Amino acid sequence: MNAVAMGRAFLRFVPQTVSQLVSTHPSRIPTSWTNFFLSACCLSACCLLCAVLVTAGFASAAVTIGTVPLAPEELAVRVVPWSTLPGDIQQMATQADGLYFATQQGQVWRYNALGNRDAEPFLDIAAERGAVFGGNPVATSNGLRGLAFHPQYATPGTPGYGKVYTMHTERFGQPNPTHPLQNDWNRSSMVDSVLFEWSMDPLTHQLTSSRQVYRVQYPYGDHIGQQIAFNPTSHSGDADFGNIYLTFGDGGGPCSPSNSCNDYTDNNVGQSFDNVLASIVRINPLSIGGAAFTIPADNPFVGDDQRLAELFAVGFRHPQTLAFDQVTGKLFVGDISHNNVEEINLIEPGKNYGWGLYEGTYQFVAPGDSNSLQEVPLATRQVDDYTYPVAQFDHASNLGSNAVVTGAVYHGVLAQELQGFLLFSSLSHDRIYVSPQERLANDDVPADVMQLRLLDDDGLPTSLGEIVGVGTNGRANIRFGQDQSGEIYVMSKANDTIYRLQGTFAGGPYSVLGDVNIDGNVDQQDVADFLAGWLTEYPLPGETSWRNGDLDLDGKVGLRDVFVLHEALADRGQAFPFDMLGTTAPEPRLAFAWTCVLMCIIWRSGRNPSGRDVFV
């Protein structure tokens, strides 16, 4: 029986009992008994009042911010298959020579712009580290977790030439931990999170050496070290150039912050700044003067005896994924919630994001009790010492969508519909969410969130769950990646497939179909530019490849582009000069080209350049 029920029961029982005794035996009621019953009445009334106040003050067991609405119909994109993965994706990174995908099993694979994977892994950490690799009793958090290339990776003669960094787990107790376990921490499935530097030959992709940079011992293997990144907008000479950002969870488990699942609330690591758990760390990973790493002089806590100098931001539960805006340099981190509110945070130096005390814009009235979450008034948020999410969504209103995954701010050309939106999702569901980048500011007012409309490769409405084979509302378990052209990729652990998000406009992202030179018209100048680029391939598709005839932006000017331009010309009463394609293509391509021409003619139902049907 809860406090409210008990109070009500006492209020019913005590007056009835007193009344009955007084009416039946008025002379036999001692004064002490009367006082007792009066006290009981007061006590029961107080119980009820307190229970009501407590219930009114606490949020219900499930915070309900509201259902994330569908985006407008025009905000829809196609989810186009791009390639497949030989393992479970953790993080994608990019270089001029291709895209690199880190899998949980410990391999890094290189793909070219057309989605073709090298026969052998670019880097096999599992093989290099042998028996110590992995070692996490929590299987879902085992293995390779993060991947990043030094910004000088491809620049000969620089300190960062050929340097690649990974975050992965290793068997607990390896030598020389940067941060060992603290004596007062509870311990369960212990594991090491370690940042490694791999020295590669960028031309031959041969590994020449490796070394440990930063090792953190974890008391529990769930919320550990995860994704890593360099600031892509920082250049040589900038204060942030060459600094790597590391994400570290609070060492808790799925039911944290309960002590029963080893989250160490007694120590509240989210608000303890003498360790790196529950934080974003920023260091220079290069070995300078024999040191394993150095700490940037402008880190926010340098010189503070109460806080570790490598801490950049604090107060996180499980900041598993991160993404830099390629244009603004803003760093977004998704912090996976306890039971109620998923967070997207804009990371700024020295900020405290509140975990252990707050979840989203809600405060734990009772420490660690999800049933006690109470919304923090805006006026309080604007003056207190904590930084609140720039976007958030709850579990209860969104079919249990939880475990947020940060995506990226779109800056590509394939899906102009997404321009300027931050994409994110959740591990447990199949929805992709968007928020406008210009609204994502640390102003204590979370931005609006919308559910992105998704189409299949043919442009038909669908769900991500249907695409990856888990059904609508199923666990798609995705990660996001972004190439140097700003295009966004979606990788699913459900089917180990890589998809690229593309616009709904057939043939390309620009407003005029077939407009090769992007002058607003489709004419013979577009034909001339197309013929000049015929059969050319491009490592990274984008505006350059489009201006040379790559109208489907797949990285090569081929037969599908012929069809796109043919359609555009036919709509304007013009003909495509098929005879000018020449015979430079190999025999099979040439044969297929003429087959394509015939199909185009049939597809256009016999339309001639004048637009009239020639079949009767």
N, C-alpha and C positions, 0 to 999 in steps of 0.2 A: 504494500500500500504506500502511495507517495504522500508527501507532506500535505498536499491540498486535500486529498481524501481523508487523511487522518484528522485534519482540522475540522472538516465538515462533520465527520462522525462524532467527534467530541462535542461539537456544538449542538448536535441533535441529542446525544445521550445525556449530557450533564443537566441541561434545563429540565428535561423530562424526568430524570431521576429525582432532582431536588423538589420539583413540583409534586411528584407522587408522595415522597416522604413527608413533606410539610402538610399536605392535605390529609394523609392517613394518620400520622403520629406527630402532631404539631408540638406537643410538650416533650417529646423524647429526642428532639434534635439538638445536640449540644452546639454551643457557640463555635467550638473548634471545627465541628463538621461543617457548619454553615460557611465558616471561613474557607474551609478546604474546597467546598464546591464552588464558592465564588472564585477562588484562585484557579481552580480547574477551568472554569469558564474563561477567565482571562487568558490562561495559558493556551487553551484551544483556539481562542480568537487570535492570539498572537501567531500561533502556528499557521493558521489560515492566511493571515495577512502577510507573513513573511514568504509563505509559499507562493502566493499570488504575485508579490513583488519580484521574487526571484524569477518566476516563470515569465513575467512581463519583461523583465530586464534582459533575459537571455534570448538569443535567437533560437529558433527551433533547431532540431537535430540537423536539418538540411537548410542551408542558406539558399534563398531563391532570389537571385538578381533578375532573372527573367530569361525566357527562351531567346536564343540568338536568332534573329530573323533572317530569312532568305534575302540575298542581295537582289537588286533590280534585275529584270530579265536581260538587260544589256550587259550586265556584269557576269558573263559566263565564258568559260574557256574549255577547250578540248584537252583531254588527257591522252596524249599520243605516245604509244610504246616507242621506246628509243633503243633499249638494249636489255640484257639480262646480267645478273650477278651470280658468281659462284660462291655465294655466302651471304650472311646477314649484314646489311649495311649499318654502319655507325656514323660515318662522316664523309663528305665529299670535299675535295680541294681541287684547285685548278692551276694549271701552268700554261704557257703559250703552246706547248707541244701536246696538250691534251688534258683530259679530265681524269682525276685520280679518286678511287673509291676505297675506303678502309672498311674491311669486314671484321665482324666480331671474332672470326676464327683466327685472325692475326695476319692476314695478307692485305697488301695494298696493290690494287690493279689499275693499270693505265688503259684508257680508251682514247681513240682519236675522235675527231669531231663528228664522224659518221657513225659512231657507236660501236666500232670494232675494237675488241679487247685484245691486248697482247697475249701471246700463248703462255707466257710465264709471268708470275707476279713481279711487279716492280720492286717490292720489298716483302720478305716473308719473316715477320717478327717471331712467329711461333717457332720456325726452324732456327732462327738465330739465337733465341733465348732458351730454347730447349725446355727442359723439365720445369724451370721456374716460371715460364710463361703461363698466364691464366691464374691458376691457384685460388680462385675465388669460390668458396662454397655456395655463394648465391649465383646460380648459373646465369640468370638474366643479366647480371652486371659483370660477367666474366669477360676476359680477353681484351681485344683492342677497342679503345673507346674514342680516341680523337686523333686527328691528322692535320698538320699544317706545314707549309713550305716557308722557309725564311725568304723575306722579300728580295734578298740578293742571291737566291738559289741559282739563277741562270746568268749571273754577272761575274765573269772570270776576274780573278785578282782581288775579290772582296772577301771580308771575313765570313760572310754568310754563304759563299759559293758552295753549292752542292749540299747544303744543310737541310735536312728534313726532320721533323719532330713528331713524335707520337706520344699519346697518353695510353697506357695499358695497365692491366693488373698483373701482379706477380705474387708467387707464393710468399706468405707472410714471413718476415724475419730475415730478408736479404740484407747484406752489409750496408753500412753508411746511410741510414735514413736521415733525410733532412729534418724531418719532424717525426720522432718516435711517439708511441702511445704515451698519454699522460697517466700517471699512476692511479688517479682517482676515477678513471673511466671504467665502466663495466665492459666486459669483453665477451664476444661470442664467435662469430665466423670471421676471424681476422684476415686481412689481406693488405697488400701494398698497392698503392696507386703510384705509378712512376712515369715521369717525363723522360724520354730518351732522345738523344740526338744521333741521327744517322748521316754519315758523310757519304754522299753518292757522287759518281761521275755523271753530270747531267747529259752528256753526249752518249755514253755507252750504258747508262743505268746500272753500273756496277757499284756494289757496296765496297767502300774502302776501309771504314772504321765506324765504331759506335761508342757511345759513352752515356752514363747516367747523368742527368742534369738535376733532377728534383724528385725525391722520394718521400711519400707520406704514408705512414702506417695508420691503417683504419681498424677500429675495434669491431666493426660490423661491415659486411660487404655489399650493402645495397646502395646507399647514397654516397658515392665515392667520386673520384676524379673522372671527368667526362670530356666533353668537347673542348678544343683549343683553337686559337686563331691569332693572327697578326692583323693589325689595322691596315686595310688595303689602300686607304687614302693618305697614309703617312709616307713621306719621301725622305731621302737621305738628307740629314741636317735637321729634320724635325725632332722634337723631344720624344715623340712616341715611336720613331722609326726603329724597327728591329726588336721591339718589346712584344713578348708573347703573353696572351691572356689565358689563364687556366681556370676551369670551373671545378669547384670542390663542394660536394654535398655534406650534409651534417652528420653522416655516419649512422643515420637511422634506418628504419625499415618501413614496410608498407603501412604499418599502423602507428608510426611515430606521430606525436612525441610521447607515446606511452612508454614508460620504463620497461614494460613487459616485452617490448620488441627492441630493446637495446638502443634507445635513442638518447639516453643520458640527460633527460630533462633536468635532473638534479643539478647538472652543471650548465645547462642551457647553452650549448656550444654555439647556437645561432647568435648569442649575444656575449660570447667570450672571445676576446680578441687577442689572446695569447696563443692561439693555434689557427691553422688555416682551414679547419673544417667550416662548412657553411659560408664560404666566401668566394670572391673572384680575386685571383692572385695575378700580379703583373710583374714580370721579371725580364731581364735581358738574358736569353739562354746561351749566348756564346761564352766560351771559356776565355776569360780575360785575366791575365796575370796568374794563371793557374787555378783560379776560382771556378767552381762548377757553373756558377751563374753570377750575375750582378743585379743589384736592385737600382732601378732608375731613381735619379736624385729627386725627381718631382713626384714620386709616389706620395699619396696624401698623408701617410703616417710615418714618414721618415723623420726620425728625431723624437718620436713619441715613445716613451718607455713603457707605456701601457698597451701598446698595440704593435704587432709584427710589422716590420717595414715593407714586406712584400704584399701586404693586403692592399687591394685597390678598392673593393667594396665589400660590405659584410651583411649578414642577416638573411641567409638563404637556406631553404630546406633541401632542395634537390635541383640545382640549376644545370640540368643535363644538356641543354642545347643553347647555342648562341649564334648570332649573326651580326656582322657589321654591314651597315648601309654603304654600298660601294661609292655613293656620291657624297653623302654628308659625313661619313665616318662615325655615325651614331652606332653604339653597341646595344643590341637588344638580347636579353636573356629570358628564356622561359623557366619559371620556377614551379616545379610540380608540387601540387598542394597536398595537404594532409587528407581532408575528407570533403572539402567544400568548394574552394575558390581557386581556380587556376590563374596564374599571373604571367603577364608579359611586362618585363621591367626594362626601362631605359637606364643603362649603367652610367653613373657619373662618379668621379673620384671622391672617396671618403664618405659616400652615402651609406646609410643603414636601412636595409629593406625589411627589417622588422621580424624575420622569422623567429619563432619561439614565443613571440608576444602577439604577432599579427598574422593573419592570412587574408590576402587581398586587402580590401578596405575595412576589414573586420578585426576586432580585438578579442583575444581569449580573456573572458572575465575570470574563468577558473583555468589555471595553467594546464594547457594540453587537452582541455575538454572541448571537443568539437560542438557539443550541445550548448556551450556557453558563448559562442561567437556573437558579438554585438557590433553593429555598424558604428564606425567612428564618424562623428559629425564632420562635415566639410570644414567648418570653422576650426575644429581641433586639428584636422589633418594639415591645415595651412600654417599652423604655428608650432606643431610639435617637431621632434627631432628625427622623424622617420620619413622614408620615401615610399610612396605607394605606387601600385602598378599603373602603367599607362594604358593597359587594356586588361580585362579580366572576364571570365565567364564561370558559371557555377555548374556543378554536376547535376543537381536535382532537376533543373529546368531543361536540361539538354541530353536526356536519355543516358545519363551516366557518363557523358563525355569527360574524360579526365586524363591526367598525365600530359600536360601541355608540351608541344614540340614547336620550337621557334623555326620559322622559315627564312624569309629574306624580303627585303624591299625590292619590288620589281623595277628593273631599269632596262629591259630588253626591247626587242622590236617584234617578236613573234606574237605577242599578246598585248596589244596596246590597251586593251580593256583594263589590264592590271597596273598600268603605269602609276607609280607612286603609292601603291598599296603594300602594306606589310602582310605577308601570308604566314599563317601558323595553323596548328592542328592539335590533335591529341593522339597518344599512342593507343588508346583503348577504343577508338571509334574511327569512322571513315569520313568525317567532315573536314573541310578546309575552311578556315576562317580568314577574314580580311579586315583590316582597319586602315584608314587613310593615314599615311605617314606624317602629314602636316599636323595631325591631331595628337600625335604621340609625344607628349611633352610632360615633364615632371611638374605638373601644375595641380596635382592631387585630385584631378577629375579624370577618371578613366575614359578613354575614347570609346565611341560606338564600335560594336563588333557585328559583322554580317557573315552569313554562311555563303560561301562562293557557290554559284551554280556550276555544275560540271556536265560536260558532254563527252561522248565517246569520240573515237577518231573520225567517225562519219558525221559527227555533229548532232547526234541524238541524245536527249537528256538521259542521264544515268546517275549513279552514285559511285563513289570511289570503291566502296565495298563490292559492288557488282563487277567493277573493272578488275580488281585484284583477286576476286574469287571467294570472298568471305560473306557476301550478301550485304544488302543495305543495312546500315547501322552496325556492321560487324567490325571486328578489330583489324583495321588495315595496317596498323603498326608501321607508320611511315617516318621517313626523315626527308628533309629538304636539302637541296644543293643549288649553287648558282655558279654559272660560268663567267668568264671575263667579259662576255657581251651582255651580261645582266639577265640572261634567260634562267628560268627556274626549273629545276628537276625534282621529281617526286620519286622516292625509292621506297618500295614496300618490302618488309620482311615476310609478308604473307605469301608472296610468290617470287621473291628475289628478282623483281623486274624494275627497270628504270624507265620512268615516263618523263616526257617534257610537256610543259604547259604551253599551248598554242592558242591563238585567237580563233574566233568563229568565222572570220572573213575568209572565204575560200581563196587560196592562192597566196596569201600573205597579209601583212599587218597594215599596209598603207591603204589610204582611202580609195584609191583608184586601182582596180584589178589590172595587172599587166603593165603598170606604169613603171618601166624599168628605170628611167632617169629621174623619176619622182618630180616631174614638172606639172603634174595635174592632168596630163593628157596621155592618151594611148595613140601613138602615130608611128610613122616610119622611122623616126629617130630612135624609138624604143626597139624597133626591129633591128636597126643597125647596131645598137649597143648589145643587144642579145646575141646577134651573130658573132660579134667580136669576142664575146665571152663563152661561146659554145664549147662544151665539154671541159671547162675549167673547174678545178676543185679548190675548195677553200678550207683551211684548218678549222676556222671558227666562222659559222655563218652569221650574217648581220647585214648592215647597210651596204658595205663594200661588195659582198657577194650578190646582194639584190641588184645593185646598179650594174652588175655584169650579167644579169639574166637568171640568177638563182631565185626564182619567184616562189618556190615552196620552202626556201631557206633550209634545205637539207645539206648544204655544203658543196653542192655540185650543180652545174648547169647541164641538165639532161632532158630526157623525154617528157617527164612530168611538167617541166617548165615550158616545153613546146606547147603542150596542151593548154596550159594556163594562158599563154600569150595568144594562141589561136582563138580561144574562147573570147578573150577581150577584144581582139580585132574583129571577129565575126559579129559581135554585138554592135560594132560601129560600121558595119558594111564593108570591112576591109578583109583582105586575105593574107594569110601567113605564107611567105615564100619558101615552101618546103624544099624547092630545088636548090636553094642557096645554102642548105645545111652542109652540102658537099659530101665527100666520101672519106673524110679524115677519120671517121669513127671505125672501130673494128667491125668485121663482117657481121657478128651477131647483133651488135647495136644497130647497125644500118638496117638490117632486116627487120628488127623490131620497130625501128623508127617508122618504116613505111606501113607496118601493121598498125602502129599508133595513128598514123595519118588517116588510114582507112576507118579506124574506129572513131576518130574525131569527126570524120565526114558523116558517118552513120549517126553518131551521137547528136550532131546538129540537125538531124532529120533532113538532110539534103539541102540545108540552107546554103545559098551561094552568096558571094560578096554583096549582092544587092539586098539580101535579106529575104528573098522570096523562095518558097519551096520549089524544088525541081522535080520532086516525086508527085505523081498524081494518083 
